[in-house]
Amino acid sequence: MTATYPRAGLKADPPSLHPDYASTRTRSPKQPLVVIPHTLSELTGPVYGQESVLSGDSDLTKQHAGEPLGERIIVSGRVTDEDGRPVRNALVEVWQANAAGRYVHEVDQHDAPLDPNFTGAGRCATDAEGRYSFISVKPGAYPWRNHHNAWRPAHIHFSLFGHSFLTRLVTQMYFPGDPLFAFDPIFQSIPDVKARERLICKFELDLTKPEWALGYRFDIVLRGRGATPFEDGSHG
């Protein structure tokens, strides 16, 4: 996986400037970007080692003394290229709000409770078939003051790394049937309707564990016509 994959011009990706998403008005580039050639050290390191990813890092419900509150979920999928070939040993990180719609972050002062048993961050490495899997709780919607009565749909942030810091892609996963899709300028900033739909996970009974957790599949495609939309650094 590499961030140098030819994604420029894809309708799948949101633009740097989307006026309805207010913060892009000040965060998007005003001048053409200056391309700085990468040196050997930038292209070869730092290198991620699989030993830094522990088996329990992918279970966000087992990081504290007790169980977090909320609807337990299993999120699984594959990371592939445009031809369906697996992307192996990619570092997949997730972060999210808790079931009440609040992040464990000093900037988040939303009037919703923090959960002492939920931090909201996890990681894993893809296997030989490009598969990953996380256990978590379904995040809640939250207000974000972009415009009057603005609420973000429930979502989980995904970050994918290759073998160095230069090979990072970031996206968001949403849940089926959310009534806030039509009102969310981040989701609506993706110009291709079909590309937006690729950010919505699918409920799967085969992934669901009886009497324990609902299962959702979210496959990630790095490039091509079926590419998953990725952020360019201006979206959050």
MARBA-3410 file (N, C-alpha, C, O; in Angstrom, 1 decimal):
236
0.8,-1.2,0.0,0.0,0.0,0.0,0.9,1.2,0.0,1.8,1.3,0.7 ~ 0.5,2.2,-0.8,1.3,3.4,-0.9,0.5,4.6,-1.2,-0.5,4.5,-2.0 ~ 0.8,5.7,-0.6,0.0,7.0,-0.8,0.3,7.6,-2.1,-0.3,8.5,-2.5 ~ 1.3,7.0,-2.9,1.6,7.5,-4.2,0.8,6.8,-5.3,1.0,7.1,-6.5 ~ -0.2,6.0,-4.9,-1.1,5.4,-5.9,-1.8,6.5,-6.7,-2.1,7.5,-6.1
-2.0,6.4,-8.0,-2.6,7.5,-8.8,-4.0,7.7,-8.5,-4.9,7.2,-9.2 ~ -4.3,8.5,-7.5,-5.7,8.8,-7.1,-6.2,10.1,-7.6,-7.4,10.4,-7.5 ~ -5.3,11.0,-8.1,-5.7,12.3,-8.5,-6.8,12.3,-9.5,-6.7,11.5,-10.5 ~ -7.8,13.1,-9.3,-8.9,13.2,-10.3,-10.0,12.2,-10.1,-11.0,12.3,-10.8 ~ -9.8,11.3,-9.1,-10.9,10.3,-8.9,-12.1,11.0,-8.3,-12.0,11.8,-7.4
-13.3,10.7,-8.8,-14.5,11.3,-8.2,-14.8,10.7,-6.9,-15.7,11.2,-6.1 ~ -14.1,9.6,-6.5,-14.3,9.0,-5.2,-13.9,9.9,-4.1,-14.5,9.8,-3.0 ~ -12.8,10.7,-4.3,-12.3,11.5,-3.2,-12.9,12.8,-3.0,-13.2,13.5,-4.0 ~ -13.1,13.3,-1.7,-13.7,14.6,-1.5,-12.6,15.7,-1.9,-11.4,15.4,-1.8 ~ -13.1,16.8,-2.3,-12.2,17.9,-2.7,-11.6,18.6,-1.4,-12.1,18.5,-0.3
-10.4,19.2,-1.6,-9.8,20.0,-0.5,-10.7,21.1,0.0,-10.8,21.4,1.2 ~ -11.4,21.7,-0.9,-12.3,22.8,-0.5,-13.8,22.4,-0.8,-14.1,22.2,-2.0 ~ -14.6,22.3,0.2,-16.0,22.1,0.1,-16.7,23.1,1.0,-16.8,22.9,2.2 ~ -17.1,24.2,0.5,-17.6,25.4,1.3,-18.6,25.0,2.4,-18.7,25.6,3.4 ~ -19.5,24.0,2.1,-20.5,23.6,3.1,-19.8,23.0,4.3,-20.4,23.0,5.4
-18.6,22.5,4.2,-17.8,22.0,5.3,-16.9,23.1,5.7,-15.9,23.3,5.1 ~ -17.4,23.9,6.7,-16.8,25.2,7.0,-15.3,25.3,7.1,-14.7,26.2,6.7 ~ -14.7,24.4,7.8,-13.3,24.5,8.2,-12.4,24.3,6.9,-11.3,24.7,7.0 ~ -12.9,23.7,5.8,-12.1,23.6,4.6,-11.9,25.0,4.0,-11.0,25.1,3.2 ~ -12.7,26.0,4.3,-12.5,27.3,3.8,-11.1,27.9,4.2,-10.5,28.7,3.5
-10.7,27.5,5.4,-9.4,28.0,5.9,-8.3,27.0,5.8,-7.1,27.3,5.9 ~ -8.7,25.7,5.7,-7.7,24.6,5.8,-7.2,24.2,4.4,-6.2,23.6,4.2 ~ -8.0,24.5,3.3,-7.6,24.0,2.0,-6.5,24.9,1.4,-6.5,26.1,1.7 ~ -5.6,24.4,0.6,-4.6,25.1,0.0,-5.1,26.3,-0.9,-6.0,26.1,-1.7 ~ -4.5,27.4,-0.8,-4.9,28.5,-1.7,-4.0,28.7,-2.9,-4.3,29.4,-3.9
-2.8,28.0,-2.9,-1.9,28.0,-4.0,-1.6,26.6,-4.4,-1.8,25.6,-3.6 ~ -1.1,26.4,-5.6,-0.7,25.0,-6.1,0.3,24.4,-5.1,1.2,25.1,-4.7 ~ 0.2,23.1,-4.9,1.1,22.5,-4.0,2.5,22.4,-4.6,2.6,22.2,-5.9 ~ 3.5,22.5,-3.8,4.9,22.3,-4.3,5.3,20.9,-4.0,5.4,20.5,-2.8 ~ 5.7,20.2,-5.0,6.1,18.8,-4.9,7.6,18.7,-4.5,8.4,19.2,-5.3
7.9,18.1,-3.3,9.3,18.0,-2.9,9.7,16.5,-3.1,9.0,15.6,-2.5 ~ 10.7,16.3,-3.9,11.1,14.9,-4.2,11.5,14.2,-2.9,12.1,14.7,-2.0 ~ 11.1,12.9,-2.7,11.4,12.1,-1.6,12.8,11.6,-1.6,13.3,11.2,-2.7 ~ 13.5,11.6,-0.5,14.8,11.1,-0.4,14.7,9.6,-0.1,13.7,9.1,0.3 ~ 15.9,8.9,-0.1,15.9,7.5,0.2,15.4,7.2,1.6,14.7,6.3,1.9
15.8,8.1,2.6,15.4,7.9,4.0,13.9,8.0,4.2,13.3,7.3,5.0 ~ 13.3,8.9,3.4,11.8,9.1,3.5,11.1,7.9,2.9,10.0,7.5,3.4 ~ 11.7,7.3,1.9,11.0,6.2,1.2,11.2,4.9,1.9,10.4,4.0,1.7 ~ 12.2,4.8,2.7,12.5,3.5,3.3,12.3,3.4,4.8,12.3,2.4,5.4 ~ 12.0,4.6,5.5,11.7,4.5,6.9,11.0,5.7,7.4,10.8,6.7,6.7
10.5,5.6,8.7,10.6,4.5,9.6,9.8,3.3,9.1,8.8,3.5,8.5 ~ 10.2,2.1,9.5,9.5,0.9,9.1,8.7,0.3,10.2,9.2,0.2,11.4 ~ 7.4,0.0,10.0,6.6,-0.6,11.0,7.0,-2.1,11.1,7.1,-2.8,10.1 ~ 7.1,-2.6,12.3,7.3,-4.0,12.6,6.0,-4.6,13.1,5.3,-4.0,13.9 ~ 5.7,-5.8,12.7,4.5,-6.4,13.2,4.5,-6.7,14.7,3.5,-6.9,15.3
5.7,-6.7,15.3,5.8,-7.0,16.7,5.2,-5.9,17.5,4.9,-6.1,18.7 ~ 5.0,-4.7,17.0,4.4,-3.6,17.7,2.9,-3.7,17.8,2.3,-3.0,18.6 ~ 2.3,-4.6,17.0,0.8,-4.8,17.1,0.5,-6.0,17.9,0.9,-7.1,17.5 ~ -0.2,-5.8,19.0,-0.5,-6.9,19.9,-1.9,-7.5,19.5,-2.7,-6.8,19.0 ~ -2.1,-8.8,19.9,-3.3,-9.5,19.5,-4.6,-8.8,20.1,-5.6,-8.8,19.5
-4.4,-8.2,21.3,-5.6,-7.6,21.9,-5.9,-6.2,21.5,-6.9,-5.6,21.9 ~ -5.0,-5.6,20.6,-5.2,-4.2,20.2,-6.4,-4.0,19.4,-6.9,-2.9,19.3 ~ -7.0,-5.1,18.8,-8.1,-4.9,17.9,-9.5,-5.0,18.6,-10.5,-4.9,18.0 ~ -9.4,-5.3,19.9,-10.7,-5.4,20.7,-10.8,-4.2,21.6,-10.2,-4.1,22.7 ~ -11.6,-3.2,21.2,-11.8,-2.0,21.9,-12.6,-2.1,23.1,-12.7,-1.2,23.9
-13.2,-3.3,23.3,-14.0,-3.5,24.5,-13.3,-4.2,25.7,-13.9,-4.4,26.7 ~ -12.0,-4.5,25.5,-11.2,-5.2,26.5,-10.0,-4.4,26.9,-9.0,-5.0,27.4 ~ -10.0,-3.1,26.8,-8.9,-2.3,27.1,-8.9,-1.7,28.5,-7.9,-1.1,28.9 ~ -10.0,-2.0,29.2,-10.1,-1.5,30.6,-10.7,-2.5,31.5,-10.9,-3.7,31.1 ~ -10.9,-2.2,32.8,-11.3,-3.2,33.8,-12.7,-3.7,33.5,-13.0,-4.9,33.8
-13.6,-2.9,32.9,-14.9,-3.3,32.7,-15.3,-3.2,31.2,-14.6,-2.7,30.4 ~ -16.5,-3.7,30.9,-17.1,-3.6,29.6,-17.6,-2.2,29.3,-18.2,-1.6,30.2 ~ -17.4,-1.7,28.1,-18.0,-0.4,27.8,-19.5,-0.5,27.6,-20.0,-1.6,27.3 ~ -20.2,0.6,27.7,-21.6,0.7,27.5,-21.9,0.8,26.0,-21.0,1.4,25.2 ~ -23.0,0.3,25.5,-23.4,0.5,24.1,-23.6,-0.9,23.4,-23.4,-1.9,24.0
-23.9,-0.8,22.2,-24.2,-1.9,21.3,-22.9,-2.5,20.8,-22.2,-1.9,20.0 ~ -22.6,-3.7,21.2,-21.3,-4.3,20.8,-21.4,-4.7,19.3,-22.4,-5.2,18.8 ~ -20.3,-4.4,18.5,-20.3,-4.7,17.1,-19.0,-5.4,16.7,-18.0,-5.2,17.4 ~ -19.0,-6.1,15.6,-17.8,-6.7,15.0,-17.7,-6.0,13.6,-18.6,-6.1,12.9 ~ -16.5,-5.5,13.3,-16.3,-4.8,12.0,-15.1,-5.6,11.4,-14.0,-5.6,11.9
-15.4,-6.1,10.2,-14.4,-6.9,9.5,-14.4,-6.6,8.0,-15.4,-6.2,7.5 ~ -13.3,-6.9,7.3,-13.3,-6.7,5.9,-11.9,-7.0,5.3,-11.1,-7.6,6.0 ~ -11.8,-6.7,4.1,-10.5,-6.9,3.4,-10.0,-5.6,2.8,-10.7,-4.7,2.4 ~ -8.7,-5.5,2.8,-8.0,-4.4,2.1,-7.4,-4.9,0.8,-6.6,-5.9,0.9 ~ -7.8,-4.4,-0.4,-7.3,-4.9,-1.6,-7.0,-3.8,-2.6,-7.3,-2.6,-2.3
-6.3,-4.2,-3.7,-6.1,-3.2,-4.8,-7.3,-3.3,-5.7,-8.2,-4.0,-5.4 ~ -7.2,-2.6,-6.8,-8.3,-2.5,-7.8,-8.6,-3.8,-8.4,-9.7,-4.0,-9.0 ~ -7.7,-4.7,-8.4,-7.9,-6.0,-9.0,-8.3,-7.1,-8.0,-8.3,-8.3,-8.4 ~ -8.5,-6.7,-6.8,-8.9,-7.7,-5.8,-7.8,-8.4,-5.1,-8.0,-9.3,-4.3 ~ -6.6,-8.0,-5.4,-5.4,-8.6,-4.8,-5.3,-8.1,-3.3,-5.4,-6.9,-3.1
-5.0,-9.0,-2.4,-4.9,-8.6,-1.0,-3.7,-7.7,-0.7,-2.6,-7.8,-1.3 ~ -3.9,-6.7,0.2,-2.8,-5.9,0.7,-2.4,-6.4,2.0,-3.2,-6.3,3.0 ~ -1.3,-7.1,2.1,-0.8,-7.8,3.3,0.0,-6.9,4.2,0.6,-6.0,3.8 ~ -0.1,-7.2,5.5,0.7,-6.6,6.5,0.5,-5.1,6.6,1.5,-4.4,6.9 ~ -0.6,-4.6,6.2,-0.9,-3.1,6.3,-1.4,-2.9,7.7,-2.2,-3.7,8.3
-0.9,-1.8,8.3,-1.4,-1.4,9.7,-2.7,-0.7,9.5,-2.8,0.4,8.9 ~ -3.7,-1.2,10.2,-5.1,-0.6,10.1,-5.4,-0.1,11.5,-5.4,-0.8,12.5 ~ -5.6,1.2,11.7,-5.9,1.8,12.9,-7.3,2.4,12.9,-7.8,2.9,11.8 ~ -8.1,2.4,14.0,-9.4,3.0,14.0,-9.5,3.8,15.3,-8.8,3.6,16.3 ~ -10.3,4.9,15.2,-10.7,5.7,16.3,-12.1,6.2,16.1,-12.6,6.4,15.0
-12.8,6.4,17.3,-14.2,6.6,17.2,-14.7,7.3,18.5,-14.1,7.2,19.5 ~ -16.0,7.8,18.4,-16.6,8.3,19.6,-17.2,7.1,20.4,-17.4,6.0,19.8 ~ -17.6,7.3,21.6,-18.3,6.2,22.4,-19.7,6.1,22.0,-20.2,6.8,21.1 ~ -20.5,5.3,22.7,-21.9,5.1,22.4,-22.7,6.3,22.6,-23.8,6.4,22.0 ~ -22.3,7.2,23.4,-23.0,8.5,23.6,-22.6,9.6,22.6,-23.1,10.7,22.7
-21.6,9.3,21.7,-21.2,10.3,20.8,-20.1,11.2,21.3,-20.1,12.4,20.9 ~ -19.2,10.7,22.1,-18.2,11.6,22.7,-16.8,10.9,22.5,-16.7,9.7,22.8 ~ -15.8,11.7,22.1,-14.4,11.3,22.0,-13.7,11.5,23.3,-14.0,12.4,24.1 ~ -12.7,10.7,23.6,-11.8,10.9,24.7,-10.7,11.9,24.2,-9.6,11.4,23.9 ~ -11.1,13.1,24.3,-10.1,14.2,23.8,-10.5,15.5,24.4,-11.7,15.8,24.6
-9.5,16.3,24.8,-9.8,17.5,25.5,-10.6,18.5,24.7,-11.3,19.4,25.3 ~ -10.5,18.4,23.4,-11.2,19.4,22.5,-12.7,19.0,22.5,-13.5,19.9,22.3 ~ -13.0,17.8,22.7,-14.4,17.4,22.7,-15.1,17.7,24.0,-14.9,17.0,25.0 ~ -15.9,18.8,24.0,-16.7,19.2,25.2,-18.2,19.0,25.0,-19.0,19.7,25.7 ~ -18.5,18.1,24.1,-19.9,17.7,23.9,-20.6,17.3,25.2,-20.0,16.5,26.0
-21.8,17.8,25.5,-22.5,17.5,26.7,-23.0,16.0,26.7,-24.2,15.8,26.6 ~ -22.1,15.1,26.7,-22.5,13.7,26.7,-21.5,13.0,27.6,-20.3,13.4,27.7 ~ -21.8,11.9,28.2,-20.9,11.2,29.2,-19.7,10.5,28.5,-19.8,10.0,27.5 ~ -18.6,10.6,29.2,-17.5,9.7,28.9,-17.7,8.4,29.5,-18.3,8.2,30.5 ~ -17.1,7.4,28.9,-17.2,6.0,29.4,-15.8,5.6,29.9,-14.9,5.5,29.1
-15.7,5.4,31.2,-14.4,5.0,31.8,-13.8,3.7,31.2,-12.6,3.4,31.4 ~ -14.7,2.9,30.6,-14.2,1.6,30.0,-14.1,1.6,28.5,-14.0,0.6,27.9 ~ -14.0,2.9,27.9,-13.9,2.9,26.5,-13.0,4.1,26.1,-13.3,5.3,26.3 ~ -11.9,3.8,25.4,-11.0,4.8,24.9,-11.3,5.2,23.5,-11.1,6.3,23.0 ~ -11.7,4.2,22.7,-12.1,4.4,21.3,-11.0,4.3,20.3,-11.1,5.0,19.2
-10.0,3.6,20.5,-8.9,3.5,19.5,-8.4,2.0,19.5,-8.2,1.4,20.6 ~ -8.0,1.5,18.3,-7.5,0.2,18.2,-6.7,0.0,16.9,-6.7,0.9,16.1 ~ -6.0,-1.1,16.8,-5.2,-1.3,15.6,-5.0,-2.8,15.4,-5.2,-3.6,16.3 ~ -4.7,-3.2,14.1,-4.4,-4.5,13.8,-3.6,-4.5,12.5,-3.6,-3.5,11.8 ~ -3.1,-5.6,12.1,-2.4,-5.8,10.8,-3.2,-6.7,9.9,-3.7,-7.7,10.4
-3.3,-6.4,8.6,-4.0,-7.3,7.7,-3.2,-8.6,7.5,-2.0,-8.7,7.6 ~ -4.0,-9.7,7.3,-3.3,-11.0,7.2,-3.0,-11.3,5.7,-3.0,-10.4,4.9 ~ -2.7,-12.5,5.4,-2.2,-12.9,4.1,-3.3,-12.7,3.0,-3.0,-12.5,1.8 ~ -4.5,-12.6,3.4,-5.6,-12.4,2.5,-6.1,-10.9,2.6,-7.2,-10.6,2.0 ~ -5.4,-10.1,3.3,-5.8,-8.7,3.4,-6.9,-8.5,4.4,-7.5,-7.4,4.4
-7.2,-9.4,5.2,-8.3,-9.3,6.2,-7.9,-8.6,7.4,-6.8,-8.6,7.9 ~ -8.9,-7.9,8.0,-8.7,-7.2,9.3,-10.0,-7.5,10.1,-11.0,-7.8,9.5 ~ -10.0,-7.3,11.4,-11.2,-7.4,12.2,-11.1,-6.6,13.5,-10.0,-6.6,14.1 ~ -12.2,-5.9,13.9,-12.2,-5.2,15.2,-13.5,-5.5,15.9,-14.5,-5.9,15.3 ~ -13.4,-5.5,17.2,-14.5,-5.6,18.1,-14.7,-4.2,18.8,-13.7,-3.7,19.3
-15.9,-3.7,18.8,-16.1,-2.3,19.4,-17.5,-2.2,19.8,-18.2,-3.2,19.9 ~ -17.9,-0.9,20.1,-19.3,-0.6,20.3,-19.7,0.4,19.2,-18.9,1.2,18.8 ~ -21.0,0.4,18.9,-21.4,1.3,17.8,-21.4,2.8,18.3,-21.9,3.1,19.4 ~ -20.7,3.6,17.6,-20.5,5.0,18.1,-21.8,5.8,17.9,-22.7,5.4,17.1 ~ -22.0,6.8,18.8,-23.2,7.6,18.7,-23.0,8.8,17.8,-21.8,9.2,17.5
-24.0,9.4,17.3,-24.0,10.7,16.6,-23.6,11.8,17.5,-23.8,11.7,18.7 ~ -23.0,12.9,17.0,-22.6,14.0,17.9,-22.7,15.4,17.2,-22.6,15.4,15.9 ~ -23.0,16.5,17.9,-23.1,17.8,17.3,-21.7,18.3,17.0,-20.7,18.0,17.7 ~ -21.5,19.1,15.9,-20.1,19.6,15.6,-20.1,21.1,15.2,-19.0,21.5,14.7 ~ -21.2,21.8,15.3,-21.2,23.2,15.1,-20.7,23.7,13.8,-20.3,24.9,13.7
-20.8,22.9,12.7,-20.4,23.4,11.4,-21.5,24.4,10.9,-21.1,25.3,10.2 ~ -22.7,24.1,11.2,-23.8,25.0,10.9,-24.9,24.8,11.9,-24.7,24.0,12.8 ~ -26.0,25.5,11.8,-27.1,25.4,12.8,-27.6,23.9,12.9,-27.9,23.3,11.8 ~ -27.6,23.4,14.1,-28.1,22.1,14.4,-27.4,21.0,13.6,-28.0,20.1,13.0 ~ -26.1,21.1,13.5,-25.3,20.1,12.7,-24.9,18.9,13.6,-24.4,19.1,14.7
-25.2,17.7,13.0,-24.8,16.5,13.7,-24.1,15.6,12.7,-24.5,15.5,11.6 ~ -23.1,14.9,13.2,-22.4,14.0,12.4,-23.0,12.6,12.5,-23.4,12.2,13.6 ~ -23.2,11.9,11.3,-23.7,10.5,11.4,-22.7,9.6,12.2,-21.5,10.0,12.3 ~ -23.2,8.6,12.8,-22.3,7.6,13.5,-21.2,7.1,12.5,-21.6,6.7,11.3 ~ -20.0,7.1,12.9,-18.9,6.7,12.0,-17.7,6.2,12.8,-17.5,6.6,13.9
-16.8,5.5,12.1,-15.6,5.1,12.6,-14.5,5.5,11.6,-14.6,5.3,10.4 ~ -13.4,6.2,12.2,-12.3,6.6,11.4,-11.4,5.4,11.1,-11.1,4.7,12.1 ~ -10.9,5.3,9.9,-9.9,4.3,9.5,-8.6,4.9,9.0,-8.7,5.9,8.2 ~ -7.5,4.5,9.5,-6.2,4.9,9.0,-5.4,3.7,8.5,-5.3,2.7,9.3 ~ -4.9,3.7,7.3,-4.2,2.6,6.7,-2.8,3.0,6.5,-2.5,4.0,5.7
-1.8,2.2,7.0,-0.4,2.5,6.8,0.2,1.3,6.0,-0.2,0.2,6.2 ~ 1.2,1.7,5.2,2.0,0.7,4.6,3.2,0.4,5.5,3.0,0.2,6.7 ~ 4.4,0.5,5.0,5.6,0.3,5.9,6.2,1.5,6.4,7.3,1.4,7.1 ~ 5.7,2.7,6.0,6.3,3.9,6.6,5.3,5.0,6.7,4.1,4.9,6.3 ~ 5.7,6.2,7.3,4.7,7.3,7.6,4.2,7.9,6.3,3.2,8.5,6.3
5.0,7.7,5.2,4.6,8.3,3.9,3.5,7.5,3.2,2.9,8.0,2.2 ~ 3.1,6.3,3.7,2.2,5.5,3.1,0.9,5.4,3.9,0.6,4.3,4.4 ~ 0.3,6.5,4.1,-0.9,6.6,4.9,-2.1,7.1,4.2,-2.1,8.0,3.4 ~ -3.3,6.4,4.4,-4.5,6.8,3.8,-5.6,6.8,4.9,-5.5,5.9,5.8 ~ -6.5,7.8,4.9,-7.5,7.9,5.9,-8.9,8.0,5.3,-9.1,8.6,4.3
-9.8,7.3,6.0,-11.2,7.3,5.5,-12.1,7.2,6.7,-11.7,7.1,7.8 ~ -13.4,7.1,6.4,-14.4,7.0,7.5,-15.4,5.9,7.0,-15.8,5.8,5.8 ~ -15.9,5.1,8.0,-16.9,4.1,7.7,-18.2,4.5,8.4,-18.2,4.9,9.6 ~ -19.3,4.4,7.7,-20.6,4.8,8.2,-21.5,3.6,8.3,-21.2,2.5,7.8 ~ -22.7,3.7,8.9,-23.6,2.6,9.2,-24.8,2.7,8.3,-25.3,3.8,8.0
-25.4,1.6,7.9,-26.6,1.6,7.0,-27.8,2.4,7.5,-28.0,2.3,8.7 ~ -28.4,3.1,6.6,-29.7,3.7,7.0,-29.7,4.9,7.9,-30.7,5.3,8.5 ~ -28.5,5.6,8.0,-28.4,6.7,8.9,-29.2,7.9,8.4,-29.0,8.3,7.3 ~ -30.1,8.5,9.2,-30.9,9.6,8.7,-30.1,10.9,8.5,-30.6,11.8,8.0 ~ -28.9,10.9,9.0,-28.1,12.2,9.0,-27.3,12.3,7.7,-26.7,13.3,7.5
-27.3,11.3,6.8,-26.4,11.3,5.6,-26.7,12.6,4.8,-25.8,13.3,4.3 ~ -28.0,12.9,4.6,-28.4,14.0,3.7,-28.0,15.3,4.3,-28.0,16.3,3.5 ~ -27.7,15.4,5.6,-27.5,16.7,6.2,-26.0,16.9,6.5,-25.6,17.9,7.1 ~ -25.2,15.9,6.2,-23.7,15.9,6.6,-22.9,16.4,5.5,-22.7,15.6,4.5 ~ -22.3,17.6,5.5,-21.5,18.1,4.4,-20.2,17.3,4.2,-19.6,17.3,3.1
-19.7,16.6,5.2,-18.5,15.7,4.9,-18.8,14.6,4.0,-18.2,14.3,3.1 ~ -19.9,13.9,4.4,-20.4,12.7,3.6,-20.8,13.2,2.2,-20.5,12.6,1.2 ~ -21.5,14.4,2.1,-22.0,14.9,0.9,-20.9,15.6,0.0,-21.1,15.9,-1.2 ~ -19.7,15.8,0.6,-18.6,16.4,-0.2,-18.1,15.5,-1.3,-17.4,15.9,-2.2 ~ -18.3,14.2,-1.2,-17.9,13.2,-2.2,-18.9,13.3,-3.4,-20.1,13.1,-3.2
-18.4,13.8,-4.5,-19.3,14.1,-5.6,-20.0,12.9,-6.3,-21.1,13.0,-6.8 ~ -19.4,11.7,-6.2,-20.0,10.5,-6.8,-20.9,9.8,-5.8,-20.4,9.4,-4.7 ~ -22.1,9.6,-6.1,-23.1,9.0,-5.2,-22.7,7.6,-4.9,-22.8,7.1,-3.8 ~ -22.3,6.8,-5.9,-21.9,5.4,-5.7,-20.6,5.4,-4.8,-20.5,4.4,-4.1 ~ -19.7,6.3,-4.9,-18.5,6.4,-4.1,-18.9,6.6,-2.6,-18.4,6.0,-1.7
-19.9,7.4,-2.4,-20.4,7.6,-1.0,-20.9,6.3,-0.4,-20.6,6.0,0.7 ~ -21.6,5.6,-1.2,-22.2,4.3,-0.8,-21.1,3.3,-0.4,-21.3,2.4,0.4 ~ -19.9,3.5,-0.9,-18.8,2.6,-0.6,-18.2,2.8,0.8,-17.4,2.1,1.3 ~ -18.7,4.0,1.4,-18.2,4.3,2.8,-19.2,3.7,3.8,-19.0,3.8,5.0 ~ -20.3,3.1,3.3,-21.3,2.6,4.2,-21.1,1.1,4.4,-21.1,0.3,3.4
-20.9,0.6,5.6,-20.6,-0.8,5.8,-21.9,-1.6,5.6,-23.0,-1.0,5.5 ~ -21.8,-2.9,5.5,-23.0,-3.8,5.2,-23.2,-4.7,6.4,-22.2,-5.3,6.9 ~ -24.4,-4.8,6.9,-24.7,-5.8,7.9,-24.6,-7.2,7.4,-25.1,-7.4,6.3 ~ -23.9,-8.1,8.1,-23.8,-9.4,7.7,-24.1,-10.4,8.8,-23.4,-10.3,9.8 ~ -25.1,-11.2,8.6,-25.4,-12.2,9.6,-24.3,-13.2,9.8,-24.1,-13.7,11.0
-23.5,-13.5,8.8,-22.4,-14.4,9.0,-21.3,-13.9,9.9,-20.6,-14.7,10.5 ~ -21.2,-12.6,10.0,-20.2,-12.0,10.9,-20.8,-11.8,12.3,-20.1,-11.6,13.3 ~ -22.1,-11.9,12.4,-22.8,-11.7,13.7,-22.6,-12.9,14.6,-22.7,-14.0,14.2 ~ -22.2,-12.6,15.9,-22.0,-13.6,16.8,-23.3,-13.8,17.7,-23.7,-12.8,18.3 ~ -23.9,-15.0,17.7,-25.2,-15.1,18.3,-25.2,-14.7,19.8,-24.3,-15.0,20.6
-26.2,-13.9,20.1,-26.4,-13.4,21.5,-25.2,-12.6,22.0,-25.1,-12.5,23.2 ~ -24.5,-12.0,21.1,-23.3,-11.3,21.6,-23.0,-10.0,20.8,-22.8,-8.9,21.5 ~ -22.9,-10.0,19.5,-22.6,-8.8,18.8,-23.1,-8.9,17.3,-23.1,-10.0,16.7 ~ -23.5,-7.7,16.8,-23.8,-7.6,15.3,-22.6,-7.5,14.5,-21.6,-6.9,15.0 ~ -22.6,-8.0,13.3,-21.4,-8.0,12.4,-21.6,-7.1,11.2,-22.7,-7.2,10.6
-20.6,-6.3,10.9,-20.6,-5.5,9.7,-19.4,-5.7,8.9,-18.3,-5.8,9.4 ~ -19.5,-5.7,7.6,-18.4,-5.8,6.7,-18.1,-4.5,6.0,-19.0,-3.8,5.5 ~ -16.8,-4.1,6.0,-16.3,-2.9,5.4,-15.1,-3.2,4.6,-14.0,-3.2,5.2 ~ -15.2,-3.4,3.3,-14.0,-3.7,2.5,-13.4,-2.4,2.0,-14.2,-1.4,1.7 ~ -12.1,-2.3,1.9,-11.4,-1.1,1.5,-10.6,-1.4,0.2,-9.8,-2.3,0.2
-10.9,-0.6,-0.8,-10.2,-0.8,-2.1,-9.3,0.5,-2.3,-9.8,1.6,-2.2 ~ -8.0,0.3,-2.6,-7.1,1.4,-2.6,-7.2,2.3,-3.8,-6.9,3.5,-3.7 ~ -7.5,1.8,-4.9,-7.6,2.6,-6.1,-8.4,2.0,-7.2,-9.0,0.9,-7.0 ~ -8.6,2.7,-8.3,-9.4,2.1,-9.4,-10.8,2.6,-9.3,-11.2,3.5,-8.5 ~ -11.7,2.2,-10.2,-13.1,2.6,-10.3,-13.9,2.3,-9.1,-14.8,3.1,-8.7
-13.5,1.3,-8.4,-14.3,0.9,-7.2,-13.6,1.3,-5.9,-13.8,0.8,-4.8 ~ -12.7,2.4,-6.0,-11.9,2.8,-4.9,-12.7,3.3,-3.7,-13.7,4.0,-3.9 ~ -12.3,3.0,-2.5,-12.9,3.7,-1.3,-12.5,5.1,-1.3,-11.3,5.4,-1.5 ~ -13.4,6.1,-1.0,-13.0,7.5,-0.9,-12.0,7.7,0.3,-12.3,7.1,1.4 ~ -11.0,8.4,0.1,-10.0,8.8,1.1,-9.9,10.3,1.2,-10.1,11.0,0.3
-9.6,10.7,2.5,-9.4,12.1,2.7,-8.0,12.5,2.3,-7.1,11.7,2.2 ~ -7.9,13.8,2.0,-6.6,14.3,1.5,-5.9,15.2,2.5,-4.9,15.8,2.2 ~ -6.3,15.1,3.8,-5.7,15.9,4.8,-6.5,17.1,5.2,-6.2,17.7,6.3 ~ -7.5,17.5,4.4,-8.3,18.7,4.7,-9.5,18.3,5.4,-10.2,19.2,6.0 ~ -9.9,17.0,5.5,-11.1,16.6,6.1,-10.8,15.9,7.4,-9.7,15.3,7.6
-11.8,15.9,8.3,-11.6,15.3,9.6,-12.8,14.6,10.1,-12.8,14.0,11.2
END
